[in-house]
Structure formats: C-alpha cells, structure tokens
Amino acid sequence: MITPIAIATSLATSAGSNLAMNALFSEDKFRRDARAAYERAAPCTAMSHGVANGRAVTLVRDVAWFNFYESADGRRLAPSAGQGLVMVDYEITNRSNTDIIVTPRRLTVTNAQGQLFNEKIGVGGIQTDETTPDEGAILPAGQAWTMVSVFDVPPADYALMVPNGRTETDPEPTWVDGCRIPPPAS
C-alpha cells in the first residue's frame, strides 16, 4: 500500500532532483531548446523561400556586421566592449487567409550554448521593448512586416529564432527554429 507520506516523499524527491539537475548543469528548458534550435539551423542563405513557422513565414533579406550602426530614425548604437553589431533585415509574412498572432513579435538570436539575445535597436513592423520581447501582435491576413533588428553580441555565428504565427485556437508557441547567420569576416 502506498501511503500519502510515500507519495509526498516521491514528489519532493522528483522535484528536488529536477531542480538539482538544472542547478548542476545550469540549464533550463529555454536554454536547451535554444541550443537545439542552433544545432538544427540551416544557413539563412539556403532558406530562399523563408523559414515557415506555424502560419508565419520569416524571410531574411540581408545580414551584416557593423562596428557602429545608425538607424534611419537617427538612433545610434555602438557595440559594447568586446562585442559586435549584427544587423538582420527581414520580413514576416502572413500567407494565410486568417489574421494571426505573431509571437514573439521580433527575432531573437542564440549561440551554440543556447544563450538568448534580444535586439538593441529595432525598426519597422510592430515594435517591442526589452521588458516585453515575447508578447504577441496581430498580423492581418495576407500582410507583411518589413523589419530590421540589430543585436549587440560577441562576434560568432548565431541562429535566428524566428517568430511563430498562430490563431487564438492554436496552442501557445514554444521556441521556434530559424536559420544560421555567419560570424563577421576576419
């Protein structure tokens, strides 16, 4: 016979071992998912028709590394010490005949270790800020957002994590795969 004390002990042991494993390997589900997406990502140049995620398609039009970036609206960004600026020019298209929720609203990037980076400057589309990078926004049927995101990151290769397109009846998105961008030229 299993007693309530045995069940509680088993649950506590299970929860404790999961927490201990996460602490021991200092890795949570988001980091594991981001690292796996990095490992699976094909080069963006090979994705000539874009990356389809749910009902949204993200097309990377250009990627470039800069020592200094000035956006069309006059905002300026210099890289932090030891960092570089990678600019991604892209478009998110709703190819369905239904309005969709795009989550997150903009790209993020991940490295081989699964570390996630949000943009420092974004232009076009629906803007986000650093406090709400994962919120969704409505993209009407058949429309597209043209956007530019600039990331302040250590010079390396990265995988773009592209937005997911879904209706309200679709399940909530988790991490979505994108494509790989190369490191800066030496």
PASE-984602 format. One record per atom (N, C-alpha, C, O, CB): residue in three letters; x, y, z. Coordinates in steps of 0.05 Angstrom, whole numbers, padded with zeros to 5 digits, always signed. Glycine has a CB too. Layout:
BEGIN
alaXYZ;...
***
This chain:
BEGIN
met+00017-00024+00000;met+00000+00000+00000;met+00018+00025+00000;met+00037+00027+00015;met-00019+00000+00024;ile+00011+00044-00018;ile+00026+00069-00019;ile+00012+00089-00001;ile-00012+00094-00003;ile+00027+00080-00049;thr+00028+00100+00017;thr+00017+00119+00036;thr+00020+00147+00026;thr+00037+00152+00008;thr+00032+00116+00063;pro+00004+00166+00037;pro+00007+00194+00029;pro+00036+00205+00034;pro+00045+00222+00019;pro-00013+00212+00043;ile+00048+00195+00055;ile+00076+00204+00061;ile+00095+00194+00039;ile+00112+00209+00031;ile+00085+00193+00089;ala+00091+00170+00029;ala+00108+00159+00008;ala+00104+00175-00017;ala+00124+00181-00031;ala+00102+00130+00003;ile+00079+00183-00024;ile+00074+00199-00048;ile+00087+00226-00046;ile+00100+00236-00064;ile+00043+00202-00052;ala+00083+00239-00022;ala+00095+00266-00018;ala+00125+00264-00020;ala+00138+00282-00032;ala+00086+00277+00009;thr+00137+00243-00008;thr+00166+00240-00009;thr+00175+00236-00037;thr+00196+00247-00046;thr+00175+00216+00009;ser+00161+00219-00052;ser+00168+00214-00080;ser+00166+00240-00097;ser+00184+00245-00113;ser+00149+00193-00092;leu+00145+00256-00093;leu+00142+00281-00108;leu+00164+00300-00101;leu+00175+00313-00118;leu+00114+00293-00103;ala+00170+00302-00075;ala+00191+00321-00066;ala+00218+00312-00077;ala+00234+00329-00086;ala+00192+00322-00035;thr+00223+00286-00077;thr+00248+00276-00088;thr+00251+00281-00118;thr+00272+00290-00127;thr+00251+00246-00082;ser+00229+00277-00132;ser+00228+00282-00161;ser+00233+00311-00167;ser+00250+00318-00184;ser+00202+00273-00173;ala+00218+00329-00154;ala+00221+00358-00158;ala+00249+00366-00150;ala+00262+00382-00164;ala+00200+00374-00142;gly+00259+00356-00128;gly+00286+00363-00119;gly+00307+00355-00138;gly+00326+00369-00143;gly+00291+00351-00092;ser+00304+00330-00149;ser+00324+00321-00168;ser+00324+00337-00194;ser+00345+00342-00206;ser+00320+00291-00174;asn+00300+00345-00203;asn+00299+00362-00227;asn+00312+00389-00222;asn+00327+00399-00239;asn+00270+00367-00235;leu+00307+00401-00199;leu+00320+00427-00192;leu+00350+00423-00189;leu+00365+00440-00199;leu+00308+00438-00165;ala+00358+00401-00177;ala+00387+00396-00174;ala+00400+00392-00201;ala+00422+00402-00205;ala+00391+00371-00156;met+00387+00378-00219;met+00399+00374-00246;met+00401+00400-00261;met+00422+00406-00273;met+00381+00354-00262;asn+00380+00417-00259;asn+00382+00443-00272;asn+00404+00460-00260;asn+00418+00474-00274;asn+00355+00458-00270;ala+00406+00460-00233;ala+00426+00475-00220;ala+00454+00465-00227;ala+00473+00480-00232;ala+00422+00476-00190;leu+00457+00438-00226;leu+00482+00425-00232;leu+00492+00432-00260;leu+00515+00439-00264;leu+00480+00395-00228;phe+00474+00430-00279;phe+00482+00436-00307;phe+00476+00465-00315;phe+00480+00472-00338;phe+00468+00417-00325;ser+00466+00480-00296;ser+00458+00509-00300;ser+00444+00513-00327;ser+00451+00531-00342;ser+00483+00527-00299;glu+00424+00496-00332;glu+00410+00498-00357;glu+00380+00494-00353;glu+00372+00475-00339;glu+00421+00477-00377;asp+00364+00511-00364;asp+00335+00508-00362;asp+00325+00500-00390;asp+00340+00498-00409;asp+00322+00534-00352;lys+00299+00495-00391;lys+00286+00486-00416;lys+00290+00506-00439;lys+00296+00497-00461;lys+00256+00482-00411;phe+00288+00532-00433;phe+00292+00551-00455;phe+00320+00549-00467;phe+00323+00551-00491;phe+00287+00580-00444;arg+00340+00546-00449;arg+00367+00544-00459;arg+00371+00518-00475;arg+00384+00519-00496;arg+00387+00545-00435;arg+00360+00496-00466;arg+00363+00471-00480;arg+00349+00473-00508;arg+00360+00465-00528;arg+00350+00448-00464;asp+00325+00485-00508;asp+00311+00489-00533;asp+00326+00507-00553;asp+00327+00501-00577;asp+00283+00500-00528;ala+00337+00529-00542;ala+00352+00547-00559;ala+00377+00534-00570;ala+00384+00538-00593;ala+00359+00573-00543;arg+00391+00519-00553;arg+00415+00505-00563;arg+00408+00484-00584;arg+00423+00482-00604;arg+00430+00491-00539;ala+00386+00470-00581;ala+00377+00450-00600;ala+00370+00464-00627;ala+00376+00454-00648;ala+00353+00434-00590;ala+00357+00487-00625;ala+00350+00502-00649;ala+00375+00512-00664;ala+00376+00511-00688;ala+00332+00527-00642;tyr+00395+00520-00649;tyr+00420+00528-00661;tyr+00432+00505-00676;tyr+00442+00508-00699;tyr+00440+00538-00639;glu+00432+00481-00664;glu+00445+00458-00676;glu+00430+00449-00702;glu+00442+00439-00720;glu+00445+00435-00656;arg+00404+00453-00703;arg+00388+00445-00726;arg+00387+00466-00748;arg+00381+00459-00771;arg+00359+00440-00717;ala+00395+00490-00743;ala+00391+00512-00762;ala+00408+00509-00787;ala+00432+00505-00786;ala+00397+00538-00748;ala+00394+00512-00810;ala+00408+00513-00836;ala+00417+00541-00841;ala+00406+00560-00829;ala+00389+00503-00859;pro+00437+00546-00858;pro+00445+00573-00864;pro+00422+00590-00875;pro+00406+00579-00891;pro+00469+00573-00884;cys+00419+00615-00867;cys+00398+00632-00877;cys+00399+00635-00908;cys+00378+00637-00921;cys+00400+00660-00865;thr+00423+00634-00919;thr+00426+00637-00948;thr+00413+00613-00962;thr+00405+00615-00986;thr+00455+00639-00956;ala+00410+00590-00949;ala+00397+00567-00961;ala+00367+00568-00959;ala+00353+00552-00971;ala+00407+00541-00947;met+00356+00587-00944;met+00328+00589-00939;met+00316+00611-00957;met+00305+00630-00947;met+00322+00595-00909;ser+00318+00607-00983;ser+00310+00628-01002;ser+00280+00634-01002;ser+00271+00655-01011;ser+00319+00620-01030;his+00264+00615-00992;his+00235+00620-00991;his+00226+00627-00962;his+00202+00629-00957;his+00220+00595-01000;gly+00246+00631-00945;gly+00240+00639-00917;gly+00237+00614-00899;gly+00237+00591-00908;gly+00215+00655-00916;val+00234+00620-00873;val+00230+00600-00853;val+00201+00600-00845;val+00191+00620-00835;val+00249+00604-00828;ala+00187+00578-00850;ala+00159+00576-00842;ala+00156+00566-00814;ala+00168+00546-00806;ala+00143+00557-00862;asn+00141+00580-00797;asn+00135+00573-00770;asn+00106+00578-00765;asn+00097+00601-00762;asn+00153+00588-00750;gly+00091+00557-00763;gly+00062+00560-00760;gly+00051+00572-00785;gly+00055+00562-00807;gly+00056+00577-00735;arg+00036+00594-00782;arg+00024+00607-00805;arg+00040+00631-00815;arg+00032+00644-00834;arg-00004+00616-00797;ala+00063+00636-00802;ala+00080+00659-00810;ala+00105+00648-00825;ala+00114+00626-00819;ala+00089+00675-00785;val+00115+00665-00843;val+00140+00658-00857;val+00159+00682-00853;val+00151+00705-00857;val+00135+00653-00888;thr+00183+00676-00844;thr+00203+00697-00840;thr+00224+00694-00861;thr+00237+00673-00863;thr+00216+00695-00811;leu+00228+00715-00877;leu+00248+00716-00898;leu+00271+00735-00890;leu+00266+00759-00886;leu+00236+00724-00925;val+00295+00724-00887;val+00318+00740-00881;val+00329+00751-00907;val+00338+00736-00925;val+00340+00724-00866;arg+00328+00778-00910;arg+00337+00791-00935;arg+00366+00798-00935;arg+00379+00797-00956;arg+00320+00815-00940;asp+00377+00804-00911;asp+00405+00812-00910;asp+00415+00809-00881;asp+00399+00813-00862;asp+00410+00841-00921;val+00440+00803-00878;val+00454+00802-00852;val+00481+00816-00856;val+00495+00810-00875;val+00457+00773-00841;ala+00488+00834-00837;ala+00514+00847-00839;ala+00524+00854-00811;ala+00508+00859-00793;ala+00512+00873-00856;trp+00550+00853-00808;trp+00563+00861-00782;trp+00574+00889-00784;trp+00584+00897-00805;trp+00586+00841-00775;phe+00571+00904-00763;phe+00580+00932-00762;phe+00596+00938-00737;phe+00593+00925-00717;phe+00556+00951-00764;asn+00613+00959-00739;asn+00626+00970-00716;asn+00610+00992-00703;asn+00615+01000-00681;asn+00654+00980-00723;phe+00591+01003-00718;phe+00574+01025-00710;phe+00549+01024-00727;phe+00551+01018-00751;phe+00589+01053-00713;tyr+00526+01029-00715;tyr+00501+01028-00731;tyr+00484+01053-00725;tyr+00480+01060-00702;tyr+00485+01002-00724;glu+00474+01065-00746;glu+00456+01088-00743;glu+00430+01080-00759;glu+00431+01076-00783;glu+00468+01115-00753;ser+00408+01080-00745;ser+00383+01072-00758;ser+00371+01096-00773;ser+00380+01119-00769;ser+00362+01062-00737;ala+00353+01091-00791;ala+00341+01112-00807;ala+00327+01133-00790;ala+00324+01156-00799;ala+00320+01100-00827;asp+00318+01126-00766;asp+00305+01146-00749;asp+00324+01161-00731;asp+00316+01176-00713;asp+00284+01132-00732;gly+00351+01158-00737;gly+00371+01174-00723;gly+00382+01161-00698;gly+00401+01172-00686;gly+00359+01200-00716;arg+00372+01139-00689;arg+00383+01126-00665;arg+00410+01114-00672;arg+00414+01103-00694;arg+00364+01104-00654;arg+00429+01116-00653;arg+00456+01106-00658;arg+00463+01085-00638;arg+00454+01086-00615;arg+00477+01129-00656;leu+00478+01066-00647;leu+00487+01044-00629;leu+00516+01037-00635;leu+00523+01032-00658;leu+00469+01019-00632;ala+00532+01037-00614;ala+00559+01027-00616;ala+00560+01001-00600;ala+00546+00998-00580;ala+00580+01049-00605;pro+00577+00982-00607;pro+00578+00957-00593;pro+00590+00961-00565;pro+00607+00979-00561;pro+00594+00936-00608;ser+00582+00944-00546;ser+00594+00943-00520;ser+00622+00933-00523;ser+00629+00922-00544;ser+00577+00926-00500;ala+00639+00935-00502;ala+00666+00926-00503;ala+00667+00896-00510;ala+00654+00880-00497;ala+00680+00931-00476;gly+00683+00889-00530;gly+00687+00862-00539;gly+00663+00850-00555;gly+00663+00826-00561;gly+00691+00845-00515;gln+00644+00867-00562;gln+00620+00858-00576;gln+00621+00868-00605;gln+00639+00884-00612;gln+00595+00868-00562;gly+00603+00858-00621;gly+00599+00868-00648;gly+00569+00872-00652;gly+00552+00863-00637;gly+00610+00848-00669;leu+00562+00887-00673;leu+00534+00892-00680;leu+00527+00876-00705;leu+00540+00879-00726;leu+00529+00922-00684;val+00507+00859-00703;val+00498+00844-00726;val+00470+00855-00732;val+00452+00855-00715;val+00497+00813-00721;met+00466+00863-00757;met+00441+00874-00767;met+00428+00853-00784;met+00440+00841-00802;met+00445+00901-00783;val+00402+00848-00779;val+00386+00829-00795;val+00363+00844-00807;val+00346+00856-00793;val+00377+00805-00778;asp+00361+00845-00834;asp+00339+00857-00849;asp+00321+00833-00857;asp+00329+00815-00871;asp+00349+00873-00874;tyr+00296+00834-00848;tyr+00278+00811-00852;tyr+00249+00820-00856;tyr+00242+00843-00852;tyr+00280+00792-00829;glu+00233+00801-00864;glu+00204+00806-00868;glu+00189+00782-00856;glu+00196+00759-00860;glu+00198+00809-00898;ile+00167+00788-00842;ile+00149+00768-00832;ile+00123+00770-00847;ile+00111+00792-00847;ile+00145+00770-00801;thr+00115+00749-00860;thr+00091+00749-00877;thr+00070+00729-00867;thr+00077+00707-00859;thr+00099+00742-00906;asn+00046+00738-00867;asn+00023+00721-00861;asn+00012+00712-00888;asn-00002+00726-00901;asn+00001+00736-00844;arg+00018+00687-00895;arg+00009+00677-00921;arg-00018+00663-00919;arg-00027+00651-00939;arg+00029+00657-00932;ser-00031+00664-00896;ser-00057+00651-00893;ser-00079+00671-00899;ser-00074+00695-00904;ser-00060+00639-00864;asn-00104+00662-00898;asn-00127+00679-00902;asn-00140+00686-00876;asn-00164+00694-00876;asn-00147+00666-00921;thr-00125+00684-00854;thr-00135+00690-00827;thr-00115+00708-00813;thr-00091+00704-00817;thr-00140+00663-00811;asp-00125+00726-00797;asp-00106+00742-00780;asp-00092+00723-00761;asp-00104+00704-00752;asp-00122+00765-00765;ile-00067+00728-00756;ile-00051+00711-00738;ile-00038+00727-00716;ile-00035+00752-00718;ile-00030+00695-00754;ile-00031+00713-00695;ile-00015+00725-00673;ile+00014+00717-00678;ile+00020+00693-00681;ile-00025+00715-00644;val+00031+00737-00679;val+00060+00732-00683;val+00073+00734-00656;val+00073+00755-00644;val+00072+00752-00704;thr+00085+00711-00647;thr+00098+00710-00621;thr+00125+00696-00623;thr+00126+00674-00634;thr+00080+00695-00601;pro+00147+00708-00615;pro+00149+00736-00606;pro+00146+00754-00630;pro+00146+00745-00653;pro+00176+00741-00592;arg+00144+00780-00625;arg+00139+00799-00647;arg+00164+00803-00665;arg+00161+00811-00688;arg+00130+00826-00636;arg+00187+00797-00654;arg+00212+00803-00669;arg+00231+00779-00665;arg+00226+00762-00649;arg+00225+00829-00660;leu+00253+00780-00680;leu+00273+00759-00678;leu+00288+00760-00651;leu+00289+00781-00639;leu+00293+00762-00701;thr+00299+00738-00643;thr+00320+00736-00623;thr+00342+00720-00636;thr+00338+00706-00656;thr+00309+00724-00595;val+00366+00720-00624;val+00387+00703-00633;val+00397+00686-00610;val+00395+00693-00587;val+00410+00720-00645;thr+00408+00663-00617;thr+00420+00645-00598;thr+00447+00635-00607;thr+00452+00634-00632;thr+00402+00621-00592;asn+00465+00629-00589;asn+00491+00619-00596;asn+00492+00589-00591;asn+00472+00577-00583;asn+00514+00633-00580;ala+00515+00576-00594;ala+00518+00547-00591;ala+00512+00538-00563;ala+00505+00515-00559;ala+00546+00539-00600;gln+00515+00556-00543;gln+00510+00548-00515;gln+00480+00552-00508;gln+00472+00546-00485;gln+00527+00565-00497;gly+00464+00563-00526;gly+00435+00567-00520;gly+00430+00593-00506;gly+00408+00597-00496;gly+00425+00545-00504;gln+00449+00611-00506;gln+00445+00638-00494;gln+00429+00655-00513;gln+00435+00656-00537;gln+00472+00652-00487;leu+00408+00668-00503;leu+00390+00683-00520;leu+00396+00713-00518;leu+00404+00723-00497;leu+00361+00679-00512;phe+00394+00727-00541;phe+00399+00756-00542;phe+00375+00769-00556;phe+00366+00760-00577;phe+00425+00762-00557;asn+00365+00791-00544;asn+00344+00807-00556;asn+00357+00830-00571;asn+00380+00838-00565;asn+00324+00817-00535;glu+00342+00841-00589;glu+00353+00864-00605;glu+00358+00888-00587;glu+00346+00891-00566;glu+00333+00872-00627;lys+00376+00905-00596;lys+00382+00930-00582;lys+00368+00953-00596;lys+00360+00972-00583;lys+00413+00935-00580;ile+00366+00951-00623;ile+00351+00971-00639;ile+00334+00955-00658;ile+00343+00936-00671;ile+00370+00991-00653;gly+00309+00963-00660;gly+00291+00951-00680;gly+00276+00973-00695;gly+00268+00993-00684;gly+00271+00932-00666;val+00273+00968-00721;val+00259+00987-00738;val+00238+00972-00755;val+00244+00950-00765;val+00279+01002-00757;gly+00215+00984-00758;gly+00194+00972-00774;gly+00176+00953-00759;gly+00182+00946-00736;gly+00206+00958-00798;gly+00155+00944-00772;gly+00137+00924-00760;gly+00125+00935-00735;gly+00120+00959-00731;gly+00152+00899-00754;ile+00119+00917-00717;ile+00108+00924-00690;ile+00132+00924-00671;ile+00145+00904-00667;ile+00086+00904-00681;gln+00136+00947-00658;gln+00159+00950-00640;gln+00154+00936-00614;gln+00132+00932-00605;gln+00165+00980-00635;thr+00176+00927-00602;thr+00176+00916-00575;thr+00197+00932-00559;thr+00212+00948-00570;thr+00182+00885-00574;asp+00197+00927-00533;asp+00218+00938-00517;asp+00230+00915-00501;asp+00220+00893-00501;asp+00208+00961-00498;glu+00252+00920-00487;glu+00266+00899-00473;glu+00249+00886-00451;glu+00255+00864-00442;glu+00291+00909-00461;thr+00228+00900-00441;thr+00212+00888-00419;thr+00190+00870-00430;thr+00180+00854-00414;thr+00200+00910-00403;thr+00184+00871-00456;thr+00163+00854-00467;thr+00170+00841-00493;thr+00156+00844-00513;thr+00137+00870-00470;pro+00194+00828-00495;pro+00202+00818-00521;pro+00186+00794-00531;pro+00186+00789-00555;pro+00231+00810-00519;asp+00172+00780-00513;asp+00158+00756-00521;asp+00128+00760-00526;asp+00114+00741-00533;asp+00162+00735-00501;glu+00118+00784-00523;glu+00090+00788-00527;glu+00083+00785-00557;glu+00100+00789-00574;glu+00081+00816-00518;gly+00058+00777-00562;gly+00049+00773-00589;gly+00036+00799-00601;gly+00030+00817-00586;gly+00029+00751-00591;ala+00033+00799-00627;ala+00019+00821-00640;ala+00004+00809-00664;ala+00012+00788-00675;ala+00040+00843-00650;ile-00018+00823-00672;ile-00034+00813-00694;ile-00023+00822-00721;ile-00018+00845-00725;ile-00063+00823-00691;leu-00019+00802-00739;leu-00011+00808-00766;leu-00035+00800-00784;leu-00041+00776-00786;leu+00016+00792-00774;pro-00048+00819-00797;pro-00071+00814-00813;pro-00065+00794-00836;pro-00043+00792-00846;pro-00083+00839-00824;ala-00086+00780-00845;ala-00084+00761-00866;ala-00072+00774-00891;ala-00080+00796-00899;ala-00112+00749-00873;gly-00053+00759-00903;gly-00041+00768-00928;gly-00022+00792-00926;gly-00013+00802-00947;gly-00062+00775-00947;gln-00016+00802-00902;gln+00002+00825-00899;gln+00029+00816-00889;gln+00033+00794-00881;gln-00010+00845-00880;ala+00048+00835-00890;ala+00075+00830-00882;ala+00086+00854-00866;ala+00078+00877-00870;ala+00093+00824-00906;trp+00105+00848-00849;trp+00120+00869-00835;trp+00149+00868-00845;trp+00161+00846-00845;trp+00119+00865-00804;thr+00160+00890-00854;thr+00188+00892-00861;thr+00202+00904-00837;thr+00194+00925-00827;thr+00192+00909-00887;met+00224+00891-00828;met+00237+00899-00803;met+00267+00897-00805;met+00278+00883-00822;met+00226+00883-00780;val+00280+00911-00787;val+00309+00909-00783;val+00313+00906-00753;val+00302+00921-00737;val+00324+00934-00795;ser+00330+00887-00745;ser+00337+00884-00717;ser+00368+00884-00715;ser+00381+00872-00732;ser+00326+00857-00706;val+00378+00898-00695;val+00407+00900-00691;val+00413+00889-00663;val+00400+00896-00643;val+00418+00930-00694;phe+00432+00870-00662;phe+00439+00857-00637;phe+00468+00864-00630;phe+00485+00865-00647;phe+00436+00826-00640;asp+00472+00868-00604;asp+00499+00874-00593;asp+00508+00848-00580;asp+00500+00841-00558;asp+00498+00898-00572;val+00526+00833-00595;val+00534+00806-00586;val+00563+00802-00591;val+00576+00816-00607;val+00517+00785-00601;pro+00575+00782-00577;pro+00603+00775-00583;pro+00605+00765-00612;pro+00587+00750-00621;pro+00613+00753-00563;pro+00626+00772-00626;pro+00629+00762-00654;pro+00630+00732-00655;pro+00648+00720-00643;pro+00654+00774-00666;ala+00611+00719-00668;ala+00610+00690-00671;ala+00588+00684-00691;ala+00576+00702-00702;ala+00604+00676-00643;asp+00582+00658-00695;asp+00559+00652-00711;asp+00535+00647-00693;asp+00538+00639-00670;asp+00564+00627-00729;tyr+00511+00653-00703;tyr+00487+00652-00687;tyr+00464+00639-00703;tyr+00466+00638-00728;tyr+00478+00680-00678;ala+00444+00631-00689;ala+00420+00622-00702;ala+00398+00642-00696;ala+00395+00650-00673;ala+00411+00592-00694;leu+00383+00649-00716;leu+00360+00667-00711;leu+00337+00650-00701;leu+00332+00628-00711;leu+00352+00682-00737;met+00323+00660-00681;met+00299+00647-00671;met+00276+00663-00683;met+00272+00686-00675;met+00298+00645-00639;val+00261+00652-00701;val+00242+00667-00716;val+00214+00664-00704;val+00208+00644-00691;val+00241+00659-00745;pro+00197+00684-00707;pro+00170+00684-00695;pro+00152+00661-00705;pro+00156+00651-00727;pro+00156+00710-00699;asn+00133+00654-00688;asn+00113+00634-00695;asn+00087+00648-00701;asn+00080+00668-00688;asn+00109+00614-00671;gly+00072+00639-00721;gly+00046+00651-00728;gly+00025+00631-00720;gly+00026+00608-00728;gly+00045+00658-00757;arg+00005+00640-00705;arg-00016+00622-00696;arg-00043+00638-00693;arg-00042+00662-00691;arg-00009+00609-00669;thr-00064+00623-00693;thr-00090+00636-00686;thr-00095+00632-00656;thr-00079+00618-00643;thr-00114+00623-00703;glu-00115+00645-00646;glu-00121+00642-00617;glu-00128+00613-00609;glu-00124+00606-00586;glu-00144+00660-00609;thr-00138+00597-00628;thr-00145+00570-00622;thr-00121+00551-00624;thr-00123+00528-00614;thr-00167+00560-00641;asp-00099+00560-00636;asp-00075+00543-00637;asp-00062+00542-00609;asp-00066+00560-00593;asp-00055+00554-00658;pro-00046+00521-00604;pro-00032+00520-00578;pro-00012+00543-00575;pro-00002+00554-00596;pro-00018+00493-00574;glu-00006+00550-00551;glu+00014+00571-00546;glu+00041+00562-00558;glu+00048+00539-00557;glu+00018+00577-00516;pro+00056+00581-00570;pro+00082+00573-00582;pro+00103+00568-00561;pro+00101+00578-00538;pro+00091+00594-00601;thr+00123+00552-00567;thr+00146+00550-00551;thr+00168+00563-00567;thr+00163+00584-00580;thr+00153+00519-00544;trp+00193+00553-00567;trp+00214+00564-00583;trp+00210+00555-00612;trp+00201+00532-00616;trp+00242+00556-00573;val+00217+00571-00630;val+00214+00564-00659;val+00242+00567-00672;val+00257+00585-00666;val+00193+00582-00673;asp+00247+00549-00691;asp+00272+00549-00704;asp+00275+00570-00725;asp+00254+00581-00734;asp+00277+00522-00717;gly+00299+00577-00732;gly+00303+00596-00753;gly+00325+00586-00771;gly+00325+00564-00781;gly+00311+00623-00741;cys+00345+00604-00776;cys+00367+00597-00793;cys+00393+00608-00782;cys+00392+00625-00764;cys+00362+00608-00822;arg+00415+00599-00792;arg+00442+00606-00781;arg+00453+00629-00796;arg+00453+00630-00821;arg+00460+00582-00783;ile+00464+00648-00781;ile+00479+00671-00793;ile+00509+00668-00787;ile+00516+00659-00765;ile+00467+00698-00783;pro+00526+00675-00806;pro+00554+00671-00803;pro+00567+00692-00784;pro+00555+00713-00780;pro+00569+00671-00830;pro+00591+00686-00774;pro+00605+00706-00758;pro+00616+00728-00776;pro+00615+00725-00801;pro+00629+00692-00742;pro+00625+00750-00764;pro+00637+00771-00781;pro+00661+00761-00796;pro+00676+00744-00786;pro+00643+00796-00765;ala+00666+00773-00819;ala+00691+00767-00834;ala+00715+00776-00817;ala+00714+00797-00805;ala+00691+00780-00862;ser+00736+00761-00818;ser+00760+00768-00802;ser+00773+00793-00812;ser+00793+00802-00801;ser+00780+00745-00802;
***
